[in-house]
Amino acid sequence: MVNTLSQSAPKEPKQGIKAPSKETVLTPRFYTTDFEKAASLDLSAQDTELQAMLAEMRADYNRHHFVRDEAFAQSWEHIEAEARQSFIEYLERSCISEFSGFLLFKELSRKLKNRNPLLSEMFNLMARDEARHAGFLNKAMGDFKLSLDLADITKRRTYTFFPIEWVIYTVYLSEKIGYWRYIIIYRHLQKHPENQFYPIFRYFESWCQDENRHGDIFKALLRSQPQLWKTWKSRLWSRFFLLSVFATHTLTVHERAGFYHSLGLDAREFDRQVVCETNETAGRAFPVMLNTEHPKFFSRLHRCSDYNLKLVEIDRSSQPKFVKLIRKIPFVTAIVWNLLLLYLIKPIDTEALRGQVC
């Protein structure tokens, strides 16, 4: 069950403060969970792995990484028009996503402090990393004379309740897909430095290692709970969350194709590579992974992104809300239908291949 907690109405932003983009199905959300149930998780099956990861988090290999150097100290007015707008939207979305993780991890750490000290410290250290990422991204927005009032956003955003099991599935996937997004962009720009139009991309190699570590922690949490990977229900949920994350990624990337084009990347190929790599990685934790080689897999995902672009076009029109709603119905229906057909594609049983999936 998903519940949303309403926040107070937004107010007019101050000068230089960017009004957050309208919340949609595709925008990063803020989450809360069942803290009591999280505190009672039995982690004994993965205790050795979690202790090793805790030691790695304490070492804080990136503590000196997120420091702005002289490369930032210049004017960025030469980045103009669509390229400028698409990059600001990318920074905003990334900042909100990282800040969302910070809020959830910090609250988990606080609520678990007296019940589960190991998990509490782990979440506190992950919150540290997410705060660094969000702050670094917000400072980058400042180079474009804008920033986000994160304290105000904390009060104004809608919070969605997810059971702790759903949190484990989704955070694992969001961290791993984040890793692949960052590392693929980084490797591409290493080969094509002429497309590196802003210095933040130089930080992506170490940045993505934070994402990877966080994902490994959630993998250990998932594998410590047999109900999340040993049951028939867990197979259905795994398919659902894999498809949800991949569909969101595909729609978002195609909606912001201009940003990837400015990096010299083809949005469709970038999306395909990120989805395939994340799917393979998820096979190390989930009982199933999606069959991305199925001839209909990406064609149906791309069909959904085409329909989504139609929805965006309708939203931007000046028509009355009621007319917009009527016009959206066939496209929303088509997206849901294609996602259902994708869900019904037979997945790959990773438990049967456990010795082969590495």
N, C-alpha and C positions, 0 to 999 in steps of 0.2 A: 504494500500500500504506500502511496506517495501523498504526503500532505505538504501544503505550502503555508508558510507563515508570512502574513502580510506585514509590510513595513509602512512607515509614514510617507506621505506624498512627496515627490521631488520638489525642490525649490530651485529658483533661478541660480545658475552657477556664477561664481565670482569671475572677475576679469582674469583671463589666463587659465581658468579652470575649465577643462573640457566637460561638457555635459555627457554622461555615459550614454552609449548607444542604447536604443530601445531593446528591452529584453525580448528575445524570440526563442524558438525551439533550438536554434543553432548557437545562441550566445552562451558563454560559460555561466554556469549557475553556482549559487552558494548553497551549501548543504549542511544539514544537521543529521544526527543519527541517534540510535539507542545507546547512550553512554553506559548504562548499567550492563547491557548485554556485552558490550565491547570489553568492559572490565573483567567479565567472567570467562573470557575466552581461554581455553586450555591450549597453551602453546608448547607443551612438553615435547611433542613430536618434532618440533623444529627448533628446540632450545639452542642446540649447538650452532646452527646457522644464524639464528638471531643474535646470539652473543657475539659472534664474529662480525656481523654487520654493525652491531652497536659500537664495537671497538673501532671499526672503520669510520663510522659517523663521528665519533669523538675526535678522531685524528684531524677531521675537517681539512681535507686536502685543498679545498677551494677558498680557504679563509682570506687569501690575499689576491684572489682572482678577479673579483668584481670591483676593480678600482679603475676609474676613468683616467685615461692617459691624455697626452697632449693632442692626440689625433681628434679628440672631440672638440677641442678649443678652436673652433672656426665657425663661420657662417654656413648655414645649410639652406640658404635661400635659393640656391641653384637647383634644388630638388623641387620641382614645380608641378602644378596642376594635378592630373590623375595619379602620377607616381607618388607625389607628396601625400595625397589623401589616402591612397591605398596603403602606404607605409605607416601612416598614423593609425589607421584602422587595425593594421597588423600589431602594432605596438600596444594599442589599447586592449585588444582581445587577449594578447599574451599576458599583459599585466593583470587583467581581471582574473584570468585563469590561474596565474601563480598566486594572486592574493586570495582567491577562493580556497586554494590548497592550504595556505598559511592559516586562514581562519579555522578551517576544519581541524587541522593538525594541532593547532594551539589549544583549541577547546577540548579535544580528545586528551591531550597531555594534562591539562588542568583537571579534568574530571576523573582521570585514571590514576592520579598521583598517589593516592593512598591505597588503591586497590591493586594496581598492577604497575609497579615501579619500572619494570623493564620497558613495557609498551609506552608508558608515560614519557620516559626519557627519549625513546626512539621518536615518538611523535614531536617532542619538543625540538629535537635536532633537525627533523624534516621541516618543521615550521621555520626554523632559522634559515634553511636553504631557500624556501619559498619566499620568505620576506626579502632576502637579498635579491632574488630574481625580480620580484615585483618592483622593488625600489630602483633597481638598475634600469628596468624598462621605463619606469615613470620619469626618471632623469633623462632618458633618451627622448621622451616626448617633450620635455622641457626645452630641448634644443630646437624644437619647432614651435616654441612659444605657447605650449599647451601642457597641461598636466592633469592628472586625475586626483580628486579629493577622496582618497581611499577611506579616510575616517567617515566621511559623509556617506560614501557608497555602502559602508558596513551597516549603516542605519537604514538606508533607503531600499536596499535590494530585498527581493523576495527569497526566503530560505526554503529549500525543498527538503523534506524528510526522506531519507533513505535508510532502510534497515542496514545494520552493520555488514551483513553478507553482501548486499549490493554495493556498499562502499568499497569493500575489498575487491570485488570484480572490477568495478569501474575505475578506481584509482590505479590499480595495477595496469589496466589498459591505457589510461590517460598518460601515465608516466612512461610506459614503453613506446607508445605512439609519439610522445613528445621527444623521446630519445632519437627515434628514427627521423623525425622531421628535422631536428637540429643537425644531426650528423650528416644527413644527405645534403642539406644546404651548405654546410661547412665544407664537405669534400668537393662539392661542385664549384664553390668559390675558390678553393685552393687551386683547381685546374683552370678557372676563368677569373683571375683577380680583377680584370677590367670591369666585371659586373658587381664588384663589392663597393657599393656606393656609400656605405656608412660603416663606421668601425665596429658596431655591435656584433657583426657577423664573425669577427675574429675571435670572439669569446665563446662561440658555440661549441667548440670541441670539449672544453672543460665543463661547460654548462650542461651538456647532454650527459656527462658522467654523473651529475647529481640526479638527473632523471632516471638514469639506469640503476643507480643505487636504491633510490626510492622504490622503483619497480621490483627490484630483487627482494626488498623487505616485504612488500605486499605479496610477492610470490610465496615467501615463507609463511606468511599469515594464512594464505589460501591453502597451502599444502598441509598446514597444521590442523585444518578443519575438514575431516573426511566428508562431511555433508556437502562441501563445496566442490568436490571432484569425484566422489565415489558413487553417487546415486544417479538414477535416471533423471531426477529433477535438475541436478547440477549440469547435466548435459544440455538440457533445454535452456537453462539460464545462461550457460556459457555461450551458446549459439546466439541467444538474444542480445547479450551485451557486446559480443564481437560485432554483430551486424549493426547494432545501434551506434557504436563508436566509429565503425568504418563508414556508415552512411553519413553521419554527421561530418566526418572528415571530408568525404567526397563533395558533399554539397557546399561546405565552407570553402574548400580550395577552389572549386569552379566558380563560386560566387565572387571570389577575390583573385581571379586569374591574372589580373593586371599586375598585382604585386609580384607574383612568381615570374611573370614575363619580364619585369624590371630587373630580376636577378639572372635572366637568361635561361630560365627553366620553363619547360612545357608543363602547364598545370596538370594536364591529364596524365602525363607520364610520371610526374612527381607523385601524384596521388596514388597511382598504381603501385609504384615502388614502395611507398610508405605503408600502404595496406598490406602488400604481400610480405614485407619484412616483419611487420608487427604481428601478422597472422602466424608466421613461422615461429616467432619468439613466444607467442602465447601458447604454442604447442608444448612448451616446457612446463607450463603451469596448469592449463586447462585440460579437461578430459577429452575435449574435441577442439578442432580448429576448422574454419570454413574452407570449402573447396574453391579457392580463388582461381583455379585452373579450369573450372567449369566454363564452357563457352558462353553461358548466359550471365555469368557473375558480374563482370564489369560492364557489360552492355546494359544490364538492368540498372546498375548503380548510376551509370551515366545518363540513363533515361530519367532517373529520379532527379539528377542535378539539372537536367534541361527543364523539367517541370518546375523545379524550385526557382529557376531563373525567371520563369513566367510569373510565379507568385511575387517575386521581387519587383518585377515590372508593374504588376497590378498595384502593389503597395505604393509605388512611387507616383502613380497616376493621381489626378485631382478629382476622381470620381467620388461620390458619396460612399460612406462605409458599407451601407447595405448592398450597394451594387458591387463593390469590391468583394464582399463575402460571397455573393452568388457566383461571381466569376471565378473565385478560388476553388469552389467545391470540386469541379472535375479534375483539377490538377492535384489537389490534396488526395482525392480518391485514387488517382493513378499512382501517386507516390506510395500510398499505403498498400495498394495491390501489388506493385512491383517488389516492395520490401517483403511482403508475405511470400511471394514466389521465391525470393532469395532465401528466406528462412527455411523453406521446404526443400532446398537443395541438400542432398545427403552430405553431412559433414564428414571429416576425417577423424577416425578414432585414434587419438594420440596415446591413450593408455595402452592400446595394442601395439603401438609403435614406440613405446617408451624407451626401449634400448637404442632406437635409431634416431630419435629426436634429441638433439643436443643444443 
